[in-house]
Amino acid sequence: MTNNNKVKKTGNIRAKSQLKILTAATTEFVLQGYKGATVQSIADRAGLPKANILYYFKNKENIYHAVLEHTLEMWDEGIGDIDPSEGPKAAIEKFIDAKVRMSFNHPEASKIYAMEIIQGAQHLKEFARTYQRQWVREKAKLFQQWIDNGEMAAVDPVHLIFLIWSSTQHYADFETQILTIMNRAEYEQDDVEQVIAFLSQMILRGCGLA
């Protein structure tokens, strides 16, 4: 095996181990909260020795930071860049579709993020002040350009982004409440498409695009 292949194999093993740890940690933080979760409980859920967890992340705080960063990166990749040439309708549809699918496919990640924000965003304040604030400003500016050009209704672009965030994540963050009211044990596959269609129709209509 060449050195390059060895490095690649080692990198793959490392990536898989870290993902396994982050998946287990996400569940533990949702079930036990940050204070209740321990490195040992994360190791037990991941099926790995505690020493392996500490080798990659050093301590619980680092694991928690990594879980939050992984969630935000996953959302960014899912939404991707909004192409100005696509127009507001396509951009909003893409935004809603990506966020709904992530909420249904990765509900625990959404819950962790929501819990962090509710508790004062102690571990995300710097991120919120820099990257996230800039992201919202850029997208709001683009929506405002479409509004100024008469391509969509004159809605507040920042609150439009807040609306899309809250309405799409609701199905993950309040999963227990929704399933209880609907008398279901879990979501069904058709629910994803129905929610995407419903939210898209309502929000596009409010923006004068439907």
VENTA-V996777 format. One record per backbone hydrogen bond with DSSP energy under -1.0 kcal/mol. CO is the residue of the C=O (numbers start at 1). NH is the residue of the N-H. If there is no record, write none. Layout:
BEGIN
CO_NH / CO_NH
END
This chain:
BEGIN
2_6 / 3_7 / 4_8 / 5_9 / 6_10 / 7_11 / 8_12 / 9_13 / 10_14 / 11_15 / 12_16 / 13_17 / 14_18 / 15_19 / 16_20 / 17_21 / 18_22 / 19_23 / 20_24 / 21_25 / 22_26 / 23_27 / 24_28 / 25_29 / 26_30 / 27_31 / 28_32 / 29_33 / 33_37 / 38_42 / 39_43 / 40_44 / 41_45 / 42_46 / 43_47 / 43_48 / 49_53 / 50_54 / 51_55 / 52_56 / 53_57 / 54_58 / 57_59 / 59_63 / 60_64 / 61_65 / 62_66 / 63_67 / 64_68 / 65_69 / 66_70 / 67_71 / 68_72 / 69_73 / 70_74 / 71_75 / 72_76 / 73_77 / 74_78 / 75_79 / 76_80 / 83_86 / 87_91 / 88_92 / 89_93 / 90_94 / 91_95 / 92_96 / 93_97 / 94_98 / 95_99 / 96_100 / 97_101 / 98_102 / 99_103 / 100_104 / 101_105 / 102_106 / 106_110 / 107_111 / 108_112 / 109_113 / 110_114 / 111_115 / 112_116 / 113_117 / 114_118 / 115_119 / 116_121 / 117_120 / 121_124 / 121_125 / 124_128 / 125_129 / 126_130 / 127_132 / 128_133 / 130_134 / 131_135 / 132_136 / 133_137 / 134_138 / 135_139 / 136_140 / 137_141 / 138_142 / 139_143 / 140_144 / 141_145 / 142_146 / 143_147 / 144_148 / 145_149 / 146_151 / 147_150 / 153_155 / 156_160 / 157_161 / 158_162 / 159_163 / 160_164 / 161_165 / 162_166 / 163_167 / 164_168 / 165_169 / 166_170 / 169_172 / 169_173 / 170_174 / 172_175 / 174_178 / 175_179 / 176_180 / 177_181 / 178_182 / 179_184 / 188_191 / 190_194 / 191_195 / 192_196 / 193_197 / 194_198 / 195_199 / 196_200 / 197_201 / 198_202 / 199_203 / 200_204 / 201_205 / 202_206 / 203_207 / 204_209 / 205_208 / 207_153
END
